[in-house]
């Protein structure tokens, strides 16, 4: 079982950012107190083992949907439209589309190519500053170079990266001849 603090962090990270989406969906149903449904859903989730939940927003939506159905079962009069809406309606899938995944992977491959194309010192400074989040002083200490060198190497790396991104279509159109030869074709 998960402790209270961990459950609160999990709710804040996974459910709260998506709560408005579920609230908007719940407002479509007549004679439903949206706040009561949301509150009861939070209680149910807080009593569950969150480690087994793989899709938090879908789980939250399912709980709210079941609570709406439970609410309608208790009611004497239920609009038919409400029942058909709840049977046919679902939240929009929040997972990225296949195209978005493919595009993101292509973007990461190109970014990796760009970073690997940087001269070694520029690459090390860029990775420490922009990827690892080191301060200029921390980067200087880590790489054993002056802060002034860190600043200059980072500026050089950013200029080089912007040139590669400007030539992106041309770079991606050239057939790969294997290895690092493509780096030599690009002039910094």
C-alpha positions in Angstrom: 0.0 0.0 0.0 1.1 3.6 -0.7 1.5 6.1 2.1 -0.6 9.3 2.2 2.1 11.6 1.0 3.0 9.5 -2.0 -0.7 9.2 -2.8 -1.0 13.0 -2.7 2.0 13.5 -5.0 0.6 10.9 -7.4 -2.9 12.6 -7.4 -1.2 16.0 -8.0 0.9 14.7 -10.8 -1.5 12.5 -12.7 -5.1 13.4 -11.8 -5.2 17.1 -11.0 -3.8 18.3 -14.4 -6.6 16.3 -16.1 -9.4 17.0 -13.7 -10.9 19.8 -15.8 -11.2 17.4 -18.7 -13.3 15.0 -16.6 -15.3 17.9 -15.1 -16.2 19.2 -18.6 -17.2 15.7 -19.6 -19.4 15.3 -16.5 -21.2 18.6 -17.1 -22.9 16.9 -20.1 -25.0 14.8 -17.8 -28.2 16.3 -16.3 -29.0 16.0 -12.6 -25.4 15.2 -11.6 -23.4 17.1 -9.0 -20.0 17.3 -10.7 -18.2 18.3 -7.5 -19.7 15.3 -5.6 -18.7 12.9 -8.3 -15.1 14.3 -8.4 -14.8 14.2 -4.6 -16.1 10.7 -4.4 -13.7 9.6 -7.1 -10.8 11.1 -5.2 -11.9 9.1 -2.1 -12.0 5.9 -4.1 -8.6 6.5 -5.7 -7.1 7.3 -2.3 -8.2 3.9 -1.0 -6.7 2.0 -4.0 -3.2 0.8 -4.6 -2.0 3.4 -7.1 1.1 1.3 -8.0 -1.2 -0.9 -10.2 -2.7 2.0 -12.2 -1.1 2.2 -15.6 -3.4 4.9 -17.2 -4.4 7.3 -14.4 -6.7 9.6 -16.4 -8.6 6.6 -17.9 -8.9 5.1 -14.4 -10.2 8.4 -13.0 -12.6 8.7 -15.9 -13.9 5.1 -15.4 -14.5 5.8 -11.7 -16.4 9.0 -12.5 -18.4 7.1 -15.2 -19.3 4.4 -12.7 -20.3 6.9 -10.1 -22.6 8.6 -12.6 -24.2 5.3 -13.5 -24.6 4.5 -9.8 -26.2 7.9 -9.3 -28.7 7.3 -12.1 -29.6 3.9 -10.8 -30.7 5.5 -7.5 -32.8 8.1 -9.3 -36.4 7.4 -10.1 -36.4 9.4 -13.3 -33.4 9.4 -15.7 -33.3 11.1 -19.1 -32.7 8.6 -21.9 -30.3 11.0 -23.5 -28.1 10.8 -20.4 -27.9 7.1 -20.5 -27.1 6.9 -24.2 -24.5 9.6 -23.7 -22.7 7.7 -21.0 -22.8 4.5 -23.0 -21.5 6.1 -26.2 -19.2 8.8 -24.8 -15.7 8.6 -23.7 -12.9 11.0 -23.0 -10.6 11.8 -25.8 -7.6 9.5 -25.8 -4.7 11.6 -24.3 -2.0 9.3 -25.6 0.0 10.6 -28.6 -0.9 9.4 -32.1 1.3 7.1 -34.0 2.3 10.0 -36.3 3.3 12.1 -33.3 5.4 9.3 -31.8 7.2 8.7 -35.2 7.8 12.5 -35.5 9.1 12.7 -32.0 11.5 9.8 -32.5 12.7 11.4 -35.8 13.2 14.7 -33.9 15.2 12.9 -31.2 17.4 11.1 -33.8 18.1 14.4 -35.5 18.9 16.1 -32.2 21.2 13.2 -31.3 22.9 13.6 -34.8 23.3 17.3 -34.2 24.8 16.8 -30.7 27.2 14.1 -31.9 28.2 16.4 -34.8 29.5 19.1 -32.4 33.2 19.4 -31.7 34.1 17.5 -28.6 34.6 20.4 -26.2 31.4 22.2 -27.5 29.5 18.9 -27.1 30.6 18.4 -23.6 29.8 21.9 -22.6 26.4 21.8 -24.3 25.5 18.5 -22.7 26.5 19.7 -19.2 24.7 23.0 -19.5 21.6 22.2 -21.5 21.0 18.5 -20.9 22.4 18.0 -17.4 21.4 21.5 -16.2 24.7 22.4 -14.7 25.4 26.1 -13.9 28.2 27.8 -15.8 30.4 27.5 -12.7 29.5 23.8 -12.2 30.2 23.1 -15.8 33.5 24.8 -15.6 34.5 22.8 -12.5 33.2 19.5 -14.0 35.1 19.9 -17.3 38.2 21.6 -15.9 37.9 24.7 -18.0 37.4 28.4 -17.2 33.9 29.9 -17.0 34.8 32.1 -19.9 35.6 29.0 -22.0 32.2 27.5 -21.0 30.4 30.6 -22.2 32.3 30.7 -25.5 32.0 27.0 -26.2 28.2 27.1 -25.4 27.8 30.1 -27.8 29.8 28.2 -30.4 27.7 25.1 -29.9 24.4 27.0 -30.2 25.6 28.7 -33.5 26.6 25.3 -34.8 23.3 23.7 -33.8 21.2 26.5 -35.4 23.2 26.1 -38.7 22.5 22.3 -38.7 18.8 22.9 -38.0 18.7 25.5 -40.8 20.3 22.9 -43.2 18.0 20.1 -41.8 16.2 19.2 -45.0 19.4 19.1 -47.0 21.1 17.0 -44.3 18.2 14.5 -44.1 18.0 14.2 -47.9 21.6 13.2 -48.4 22.0 9.4 -48.3 24.0 8.1 -45.3 27.3 6.7 -46.4 28.0 5.1 -43.1 29.8 6.4 -40.1 30.8 9.9 -39.3 31.4 11.1 -42.9 28.2 13.3 -42.9 29.8 15.5 -40.3 32.5 16.6 -42.6 30.1 17.8 -45.2 28.7 20.4 -42.9 30.7 23.6 -42.4 30.5 25.4 -39.1 
